[in-house]
Amino acid sequence: MSETPEKAIPSPHHPPEASRSLSRSAILWMAALILCLGTSAAFTCRNDTNRSTLETLGQPTAVGDRATYPQSENAEEVIQFEKRKLVLSATPDALRDSKMRRVARTDNGKYGLYLPAERATQLEGSGGPSWYIKAGPNLFINATVSEAPKSE
């Protein structure tokens, strides 16, 4: 009879020190998970309340600008910029919308004041003595500052 030595069967139970260590680790991981989820929820709520500031789109070119100056002869609207009247040319110039950069708005905010891209970068948006106002797709009216400031 040959006797085979019985292999030691590991105990299904961990020693008390190991189970306490595993319990602490599990609790710490759960606490970290709950903390991360709470922080994520707080940032999501903050972003949701500030959506109008976070999700703005600026279009520096004239592409898509629907505020156009009417080209009719009886359009007698007074356009002002920095409380000075702008004198508009009689005929519009053909300039590409994508090449025109908006550098300012009229005093009433109705129309954008544009410059060709090359000129806008040289003057850093100042505009100088003249600007353009959009009159239609790829059409712009030259607007120059009148010499006398408008009195109020």
Sine and cosine of phi, psi and omega as CSV:
sin_phi,cos_phi,sin_psi,cos_psi,sin_omega,cos_omega
0.00,0.00,0.88,-0.48,0.03,-1.00
-0.99,-0.17,0.76,-0.65,0.00,-1.00
-0.98,-0.20,0.79,-0.61,0.06,-1.00
-0.99,-0.11,0.70,-0.71,0.01,-1.00
-0.93,0.36,0.70,-0.71,0.01,-1.00
-0.97,0.24,0.72,-0.69,0.02,-1.00
-0.96,0.27,0.58,-0.82,-0.01,-1.00
-0.95,0.31,0.84,-0.54,0.03,-1.00
-1.00,0.05,0.82,-0.58,-0.02,-1.00
-0.92,0.40,0.56,-0.83,-0.01,-1.00
-0.95,0.32,0.71,-0.70,0.00,-1.00
-0.94,0.35,-0.24,0.97,-0.01,-1.00
-0.98,-0.20,0.67,-0.74,0.05,-1.00
-0.99,0.13,0.40,-0.92,0.08,-1.00
-0.89,0.46,0.44,-0.90,-0.07,-1.00
-0.84,0.54,-0.56,0.83,-0.01,-1.00
-0.92,0.40,-0.64,0.77,-0.03,-1.00
-0.93,0.36,-0.65,0.76,-0.01,-1.00
-0.93,0.37,-0.56,0.83,0.07,-1.00
-0.92,0.39,-0.64,0.77,0.01,-1.00
-0.91,0.41,-0.66,0.75,0.04,-1.00
-0.91,0.41,-0.64,0.77,0.03,-1.00
-0.90,0.44,-0.69,0.73,0.03,-1.00
-0.89,0.45,-0.68,0.73,0.01,-1.00
-0.89,0.46,-0.68,0.73,0.01,-1.00
-0.90,0.44,-0.65,0.76,0.01,-1.00
-0.91,0.41,-0.68,0.74,0.02,-1.00
-0.90,0.43,-0.66,0.75,0.03,-1.00
-0.90,0.43,-0.66,0.75,0.03,-1.00
-0.91,0.41,-0.64,0.76,0.03,-1.00
-0.90,0.44,-0.66,0.75,0.03,-1.00
-0.91,0.42,-0.64,0.76,0.02,-1.00
-0.90,0.44,-0.71,0.71,0.01,-1.00
-0.91,0.42,-0.64,0.77,0.03,-1.00
-0.90,0.44,-0.69,0.72,0.01,-1.00
-0.91,0.41,-0.66,0.75,0.03,-1.00
-0.91,0.42,-0.65,0.76,0.04,-1.00
-0.91,0.42,-0.67,0.74,0.05,-1.00
-0.89,0.45,-0.68,0.74,0.03,-1.00
-0.89,0.47,-0.67,0.74,0.02,-1.00
-0.90,0.43,-0.63,0.77,0.01,-1.00
-0.90,0.43,-0.69,0.72,0.02,-1.00
-0.92,0.39,-0.58,0.81,0.04,-1.00
-0.90,0.44,-0.69,0.72,0.04,-1.00
-0.89,0.45,-0.67,0.75,0.01,-1.00
-0.89,0.45,-0.70,0.72,0.02,-1.00
-0.91,0.41,-0.58,0.81,0.00,-1.00
-0.92,0.39,-0.59,0.80,0.01,-1.00
-0.97,0.24,-0.38,0.93,0.01,-1.00
-0.97,-0.25,0.44,0.90,-0.09,-1.00
-0.86,0.51,-0.62,0.78,-0.04,-1.00
-0.91,0.42,-0.53,0.85,0.04,-1.00
-1.00,0.10,-0.54,0.84,-0.04,-1.00
-0.97,0.23,-0.53,0.85,-0.11,-0.99
-0.93,-0.37,0.86,0.50,0.06,-1.00
-0.97,-0.23,0.47,-0.88,0.01,-1.00
-0.80,-0.60,0.85,-0.52,0.04,-1.00
-0.97,-0.23,0.75,-0.67,0.02,-1.00
-0.90,-0.44,0.99,-0.16,-0.05,-1.00
-0.97,0.24,-0.18,0.98,0.01,-1.00
-0.99,-0.15,0.06,-1.00,0.00,-1.00
-1.00,0.07,-0.01,1.00,-0.01,-1.00
-0.91,0.42,0.82,-0.57,0.05,-1.00
1.00,0.09,-0.02,1.00,0.04,-1.00
-0.96,0.27,0.88,-0.47,-0.05,-1.00
-1.00,-0.09,-0.15,0.99,0.02,-1.00
-0.99,0.14,1.00,-0.07,-0.03,-1.00
-0.92,-0.39,0.57,-0.82,0.03,-1.00
-0.97,0.24,0.74,-0.67,-0.02,-1.00
-0.91,0.41,0.64,-0.76,-0.06,-1.00
-1.00,-0.09,0.18,0.98,-0.01,-1.00
-0.96,0.26,0.41,-0.91,-0.05,-1.00
-0.95,0.31,-0.39,0.92,-0.02,-1.00
-1.00,-0.08,0.29,0.96,0.08,-1.00
-0.99,0.17,0.97,-0.23,-0.07,-1.00
-0.93,-0.36,0.48,0.88,-0.02,-1.00
-0.93,0.36,0.71,-0.70,0.02,-1.00
-1.00,0.03,0.84,-0.54,0.01,-1.00
-0.96,-0.28,0.77,-0.64,-0.01,-1.00
-0.80,-0.60,0.54,-0.84,0.12,-0.99
-0.68,-0.74,0.82,-0.57,-0.08,-1.00
0.79,0.61,0.69,0.72,0.04,-1.00
0.88,0.47,0.41,0.91,0.08,-1.00
-0.85,-0.53,0.67,-0.74,-0.03,-1.00
-0.95,0.32,0.66,-0.76,0.08,-1.00
-0.99,-0.17,0.74,-0.68,0.05,-1.00
-1.00,-0.10,0.84,-0.55,-0.08,-1.00
-0.99,-0.14,0.60,-0.80,0.06,-1.00
-0.96,0.29,0.35,-0.94,-0.08,-1.00
-0.97,0.23,-0.56,0.83,-0.06,-1.00
-0.88,-0.48,0.62,-0.78,0.01,-1.00
-0.98,0.20,0.45,-0.89,0.08,-1.00
-0.99,-0.12,0.57,-0.82,0.04,-1.00
-1.00,0.04,0.96,-0.27,0.03,-1.00
-0.74,-0.68,0.59,-0.81,-0.02,-1.00
-0.95,0.33,0.70,-0.72,0.03,-1.00
-0.85,0.52,-0.62,0.78,-0.07,-1.00
-0.95,0.32,-0.29,0.96,0.01,-1.00
-1.00,-0.09,-0.09,1.00,-0.03,-1.00
-0.98,-0.18,0.75,-0.66,-0.01,-1.00
-0.94,-0.33,0.75,-0.67,0.05,-1.00
-0.98,0.21,0.81,-0.58,-0.02,-1.00
-0.91,-0.40,-0.29,0.96,-0.01,-1.00
-0.27,-0.96,0.02,-1.00,0.10,-1.00
-0.79,-0.61,0.41,-0.91,0.07,-1.00
-0.90,0.43,0.24,-0.97,-0.05,-1.00
-0.86,0.52,-0.59,0.81,0.01,-1.00
-1.00,0.09,-0.07,1.00,0.05,-1.00
0.98,0.22,0.11,0.99,-0.09,-1.00
-0.97,0.23,-0.63,0.78,-0.07,-1.00
-0.86,-0.52,0.50,-0.87,0.11,-0.99
-1.00,0.01,0.54,-0.84,0.09,-1.00
-0.97,-0.25,0.81,-0.59,-0.14,-0.99
-0.89,-0.46,0.41,-0.91,0.14,-0.99
-0.72,-0.69,0.48,-0.88,0.15,-0.99
-0.87,0.50,0.53,-0.85,-0.10,-0.99
-0.83,0.56,-0.64,0.77,-0.01,-1.00
-0.90,0.44,-0.67,0.75,-0.02,-1.00
-0.97,0.26,-0.53,0.85,-0.02,-1.00
-0.92,0.39,-0.61,0.79,-0.01,-1.00
-0.97,0.25,-0.52,0.86,0.01,-1.00
-0.93,0.36,-0.66,0.75,-0.06,-1.00
-1.00,-0.08,0.02,1.00,0.00,-1.00
0.80,0.61,0.68,0.74,0.10,-1.00
1.00,0.10,0.06,1.00,-0.06,-1.00
-0.95,0.30,-0.54,0.84,0.06,-1.00
1.00,-0.01,-0.52,0.85,0.00,-1.00
0.93,0.36,-0.54,-0.84,-0.07,-1.00
-0.99,0.12,-0.20,0.98,-0.04,-1.00
-0.57,-0.82,0.44,-0.90,0.03,-1.00
-0.70,-0.72,-0.06,-1.00,0.11,-0.99
-0.81,-0.58,0.58,-0.81,0.09,-1.00
-0.89,-0.45,0.73,-0.69,-0.05,-1.00
-0.93,0.37,0.76,-0.65,0.00,-1.00
-0.92,-0.40,-0.14,0.99,-0.02,-1.00
0.22,-0.98,-0.03,-1.00,0.05,-1.00
-0.87,0.49,0.87,-0.50,0.01,-1.00
0.86,0.51,0.44,0.90,0.07,-1.00
-0.79,-0.62,0.74,-0.67,-0.03,-1.00
-0.69,-0.72,0.64,-0.77,0.04,-1.00
-0.99,-0.17,0.76,-0.65,0.03,-1.00
-0.95,0.30,0.74,-0.67,0.00,-1.00
-0.81,-0.58,0.85,-0.53,0.02,-1.00
-0.91,-0.42,0.44,-0.90,-0.01,-1.00
-0.98,0.22,0.74,-0.67,0.09,-1.00
-0.95,0.31,0.41,-0.91,-0.09,-1.00
-0.94,0.33,-0.62,0.79,-0.07,-1.00
-1.00,-0.05,0.79,-0.62,0.09,-1.00
-0.93,0.37,0.53,-0.85,-0.02,-1.00
-0.96,0.27,0.78,-0.62,0.02,-1.00
-1.00,0.05,0.57,-0.82,-0.01,-1.00
-0.92,-0.40,0.00,0.00,0.00,0.00
